[in-house]
Amino acid sequence: MSSAEPVWTDRRVVADLMLRNPKTLPGDASVADVRAVLTNPRVQLVLLADGQRFRGAVTGLPGDADPAAPALDFAERSPITIGPTESADAAFAAAAASPHRRGIVLDDRGNLLGLLCLNETLTRFCGATVKRAEAGSQG
């Protein structure tokens, strides 16, 4: 196994690794609303949801975007999503595929269940104790 392949120290699934109550804004949030949230350097993306119904994810806004415009107009076209029963390896792959190290956890009806987050070194899920093991380690 190459050192580039993730090896996880337990067999949890996405539902065990995700942040269960990610902050969201309503689906009709404005560019100004989202821009205010994105000023926090720890925020990589803003989730838009109406109740549990996922509407979109915004990772950035053009500087000239009208503050009153719907932020949904600037949502990612194909955000990285994953189901809650996928493996830790699948969770890693999903989050690592995103330039923001995030994966959106949705059920089969498109409801927002949580958010996967990898730290900057891709060695730990945010908020979870499971860590990537050294290559060749048994888990």
Rosetta silent file (secondary structure, phi, psi, omega in degrees, C-alpha in Angstrom):
SEQUENCE: MSSAEPVWTDRRVVADLMLRNPKTLPGDASVADVRAVLTNPRVQLVLLADGQRFRGAVTGLPGDADPAAPALDFAERSPITIGPTESADAAFAAAAASPHRRGIVLDDRGNLLGLLCLNETLTRFCGATVKRAEAGSQG
SCORE:     score description
SCORE:     0.000 S_00000001
   1 L     0.000  131.538  179.673    0.000    0.000    0.000 S_00000001
   2 L   -77.643  157.436 -179.274    1.433    3.383   -0.904 S_00000001
   3 L   -69.146  -13.883  179.187    1.681    6.142    1.678 S_00000001
   4 L   -77.909  -17.472 -179.492   -0.719    8.228   -0.429 S_00000001
   5 L   -84.550  133.362 -179.883   -3.602    5.842    0.309 S_00000001
   6 L   -71.944  140.824  173.023   -5.523    6.613    3.500 S_00000001
   7 L  -128.529  125.125 -176.080   -5.569    4.012    6.224 S_00000001
   8 E  -108.405  149.178 -172.099   -7.921    4.679    9.122 S_00000001
   9 L   -82.247   -1.699  174.506   -7.565    3.378   12.646 S_00000001
  10 L  -149.622 -179.641 -174.541  -11.181    2.261   13.008 S_00000001
  11 L  -111.724   32.203  177.719  -14.148    1.231   10.946 S_00000001
  12 L   -66.986  165.110  178.174  -16.528    4.094   11.580 S_00000001
  13 E  -111.980  174.122 -177.269  -18.777    5.432    8.846 S_00000001
  14 H   -50.388  -43.988 -178.778  -19.478    8.969    7.665 S_00000001
  15 H   -58.809  -27.176  178.474  -22.293    9.440   10.208 S_00000001
  16 H   -81.850  -20.984 -172.159  -19.731    8.826   12.979 S_00000001
  17 H  -104.588  -17.351 -173.148  -17.196   11.282   11.554 S_00000001
  18 L   -79.053  157.497  168.193  -19.298   14.217   10.398 S_00000001
  19 E   -78.847  119.539 -170.226  -20.059   17.450   12.194 S_00000001
  20 L   -78.369  -25.405 -177.516  -23.719   16.876   12.991 S_00000001
  21 L  -127.549   64.871 -179.805  -24.947   20.442   13.295 S_00000001
  22 L   -66.053  149.031  176.825  -23.086   22.526   10.750 S_00000001
  23 L   -67.918  139.626  178.761  -23.948   26.175   10.620 S_00000001
  24 E  -134.181  162.802  167.649  -26.256   27.032    7.754 S_00000001
  25 E  -118.659  156.211  178.384  -27.941   30.025    6.231 S_00000001
  26 L   -61.870  155.590  179.941  -31.390   29.875    4.650 S_00000001
  27 L   -58.528  -24.608  179.594  -31.623   29.020    0.976 S_00000001
  28 L   -97.555   18.617  178.466  -32.685   32.587    0.215 S_00000001
  29 L   -58.443  148.745  179.737  -29.669   34.172    1.955 S_00000001
  30 E   -88.547  165.874  173.852  -28.207   37.160    0.185 S_00000001
  31 H   -55.611  -42.500  179.788  -24.683   37.649   -1.083 S_00000001
  32 H   -60.696  -40.854  179.042  -24.182   40.101    1.813 S_00000001
  33 H   -61.419  -48.238 -177.985  -25.250   37.418    4.332 S_00000001
  34 H   -69.078  -41.796  179.006  -22.838   34.855    2.923 S_00000001
  35 H   -57.137  -39.860  179.317  -20.024   37.360    2.486 S_00000001
  36 H   -62.338  -39.835  179.308  -20.279   38.204    6.199 S_00000001
  37 H   -70.032  -40.045 -177.720  -19.864   34.526    7.140 S_00000001
  38 H   -70.203  -10.036  176.463  -16.974   34.019    4.719 S_00000001
  39 L   -69.376  -19.914  176.421  -15.001   36.802    6.418 S_00000001
  40 L   -75.249  118.830 -176.078  -14.184   34.265    9.138 S_00000001
  41 L   -63.984  -16.627  178.512  -10.922   32.640    7.958 S_00000001
  42 L   -82.718  -14.280 -179.256  -11.976   29.291    9.473 S_00000001
  43 L   -86.594  119.368 -179.653  -15.072   29.106    7.259 S_00000001
  44 L   -95.354  -28.392  178.294  -14.323   27.242    4.034 S_00000001
  45 L  -156.233  155.353  178.213  -17.879   27.111    2.706 S_00000001
  46 E  -112.392  123.377  178.323  -21.343   28.293    3.606 S_00000001
  47 E   -87.098  132.844  176.266  -24.144   25.746    3.517 S_00000001
  48 E  -108.328  126.970 -178.077  -27.533   26.966    2.347 S_00000001
  49 E  -150.443  146.776  172.158  -30.507   24.968    3.589 S_00000001
  50 E  -108.688  101.712 -170.119  -34.206   25.384    4.178 S_00000001
  51 L    65.535 -126.680  175.949  -34.708   23.376    7.323 S_00000001
  52 L   -88.528  -12.863 -175.987  -32.958   20.107    6.503 S_00000001
  53 E   -71.583  111.224  179.044  -33.389   20.517    2.738 S_00000001
  54 E   -67.848  131.317  179.208  -29.958   21.210    1.263 S_00000001
  55 E  -111.092  -34.044 -179.644  -30.014   24.010   -1.291 S_00000001
  56 E   171.542  173.593  178.289  -26.353   24.673   -2.046 S_00000001
  57 E  -133.475  131.287 -179.412  -22.848   25.468   -0.851 S_00000001
  58 E  -113.631  125.330  179.465  -21.008   28.707   -1.491 S_00000001
  59 L  -107.324  -13.406  179.340  -17.216   28.761   -1.270 S_00000001
  60 L  -170.957  161.291 -178.869  -16.583   32.208   -2.639 S_00000001
  61 L  -134.218  139.947  175.031  -18.219   35.255   -4.122 S_00000001
  62 L   -62.493  143.631  179.874  -17.076   37.615   -6.873 S_00000001
  63 L   -58.670  -28.781 -177.606  -16.036   40.984   -5.500 S_00000001
  64 L   -95.724   10.464  179.593  -18.546   42.728   -7.735 S_00000001
  65 L   -65.271  135.064  178.125  -21.509   40.521   -6.762 S_00000001
  66 L   -61.163  122.329 -178.963  -24.570   42.576   -5.841 S_00000001
  67 L   -56.670  -26.543 -178.959  -24.940   42.349   -2.037 S_00000001
  68 L   -88.571   -8.617 -178.581  -28.712   41.956   -2.425 S_00000001
  69 L   -68.096  153.603  176.423  -28.459   39.126   -4.975 S_00000001
  70 E   -66.631  128.666  178.650  -29.337   35.588   -3.909 S_00000001
  71 H   -63.350  -28.262  179.514  -26.206   33.771   -2.736 S_00000001
  72 H   -57.231  -26.882  176.793  -27.638   30.600   -4.242 S_00000001
  73 H   -62.256  -19.083 -176.676  -26.779   32.091   -7.649 S_00000001
  74 H  -112.640   14.053 -179.928  -23.108   31.582   -6.671 S_00000001
  75 L   -68.214  151.928  176.111  -23.406   28.090   -5.190 S_00000001
  76 L   -57.434  136.730 -179.186  -20.995   25.379   -6.302 S_00000001
  77 L   -71.377  -36.258 -179.031  -22.383   23.587   -9.347 S_00000001
  78 L  -137.074   72.963 -178.801  -21.243   20.127   -8.209 S_00000001
  79 L   -66.075  154.176  178.934  -20.407   20.186   -4.511 S_00000001
  80 L   -74.669  118.756  179.326  -18.737   17.129   -3.003 S_00000001
  81 E  -126.139  159.568 -179.466  -21.448   15.072   -1.302 S_00000001
  82 E  -154.255  153.854  178.158  -21.514   11.706    0.433 S_00000001
  83 L   -86.940  158.754 -174.447  -24.033    9.459    2.174 S_00000001
  84 L   -71.041  -16.640 -177.193  -24.007    8.800    5.923 S_00000001
  85 L  -100.407    3.254  178.066  -23.277    5.068    5.687 S_00000001
  86 L   -68.438  159.249 -176.798  -20.138    5.315    3.556 S_00000001
  87 E   -74.451  167.680  175.154  -16.819    4.174    5.059 S_00000001
  88 H   -60.825  -37.498  177.053  -14.091    6.290    6.647 S_00000001
  89 H   -62.873  -41.979  177.486  -12.011    5.705    3.500 S_00000001
  90 H   -66.190  -37.166  177.788  -14.850    7.043    1.343 S_00000001
  91 H   -62.147  -45.114  178.051  -15.222    9.991    3.737 S_00000001
  92 H   -60.897  -47.910 -178.406  -11.548   10.793    3.369 S_00000001
  93 H   -59.447  -42.233 -179.312  -11.709   10.515   -0.410 S_00000001
  94 H   -64.441  -50.077 -177.446  -14.747   12.802   -0.594 S_00000001
  95 H   -67.481  -39.687 -179.266  -13.323   15.505    1.674 S_00000001
  96 H   -68.574  -24.597  178.589   -9.841   15.294    0.144 S_00000001
  97 H   -71.916  -18.038 -179.577  -11.330   15.705   -3.356 S_00000001
  98 L   -89.454  134.965  176.812  -12.578   19.134   -2.346 S_00000001
  99 L   -63.931  -13.578 -179.428  -10.125   22.057   -2.487 S_00000001
 100 L  -104.422    5.034  178.582  -11.709   23.151    0.798 S_00000001
 101 L    59.888   36.592 -178.314  -11.329   19.727    2.490 S_00000001
 102 E  -128.873  147.822  173.108  -15.082   19.470    3.023 S_00000001
 103 E  -135.419  134.079 -176.657  -17.744   16.958    2.085 S_00000001
 104 E   -93.062  125.992 -177.084  -21.464   17.572    2.484 S_00000001
 105 E   -95.246  118.598 -178.283  -23.371   14.678    4.029 S_00000001
 106 E  -124.606  148.074  171.216  -26.810   14.181    2.485 S_00000001
 107 L   -83.519 -178.740 -175.238  -29.433   11.477    2.824 S_00000001
 108 L   -71.746   -5.363  175.837  -31.011    9.917   -0.253 S_00000001
 109 L  -104.627    5.799  179.019  -33.673   12.656   -0.361 S_00000001
 110 L    84.489   16.818  177.091  -31.167   15.514   -0.417 S_00000001
 111 E   -84.142  138.800  179.654  -31.528   16.414    3.254 S_00000001
 112 E   -76.141  120.101  178.765  -28.496   17.895    4.960 S_00000001
 113 E  -105.071  -28.673 -177.427  -27.258   15.585    7.710 S_00000001
 114 E   175.478 -169.641 -177.487  -23.832   17.016    8.409 S_00000001
 115 E  -138.950  131.404  171.371  -20.464   18.125    7.138 S_00000001
 116 E   -90.396  142.498 -178.529  -17.173   16.280    6.798 S_00000001
 117 E  -143.093  127.183  172.877  -14.096   18.338    7.452 S_00000001
 118 E  -103.877  144.488  176.253  -10.433   17.376    7.157 S_00000001
 119 L   -69.928  173.358 -174.290   -7.716   19.335    8.892 S_00000001
 120 L   -63.164  -27.435 -178.668   -5.072   21.116    6.811 S_00000001
 121 L   -92.493    3.111  179.155   -2.635   18.199    6.983 S_00000001
 122 L    57.561   37.081 -179.126   -5.296   15.671    5.915 S_00000001
 123 L  -116.879   -6.672 -176.814   -4.589   13.558    9.005 S_00000001
 124 E  -154.677  141.930  170.698   -7.744   14.038   11.068 S_00000001
 125 E   -78.366  135.927  177.827  -11.437   14.680   10.596 S_00000001
 126 L   -60.243  131.298  177.131  -12.454   17.894   12.334 S_00000001
 127 L    78.440    1.893 -179.360  -14.304   17.093   15.532 S_00000001
 128 L  -121.247  154.704 -179.213  -13.511   13.364   15.380 S_00000001
 129 L   -90.458  -13.613 -179.884  -10.880   11.331   17.154 S_00000001
 130 L   -69.201  134.015  179.424  -10.119    8.987   14.270 S_00000001
 131 E  -122.726  156.708  173.969   -6.774    9.757   12.675 S_00000001
 132 E   -69.261  132.515  179.533   -5.055    8.567    9.572 S_00000001
 133 L   -85.211  162.138  175.007   -2.642    5.786   10.478 S_00000001
 134 L   -67.840  148.416  179.050    0.886    5.545    9.186 S_00000001
 135 L   -55.909  134.956  179.007    1.194    3.542    5.999 S_00000001
 136 L    88.847  -10.057  178.615    1.493   -0.137    6.787 S_00000001
 137 L   -72.217  149.406  175.061   -0.086    0.188   10.244 S_00000001
 138 L   -91.108  143.986 -177.335   -2.790   -2.232   11.181 S_00000001
 139 L  -127.743    0.000    0.000   -6.119   -0.748   12.251 S_00000001
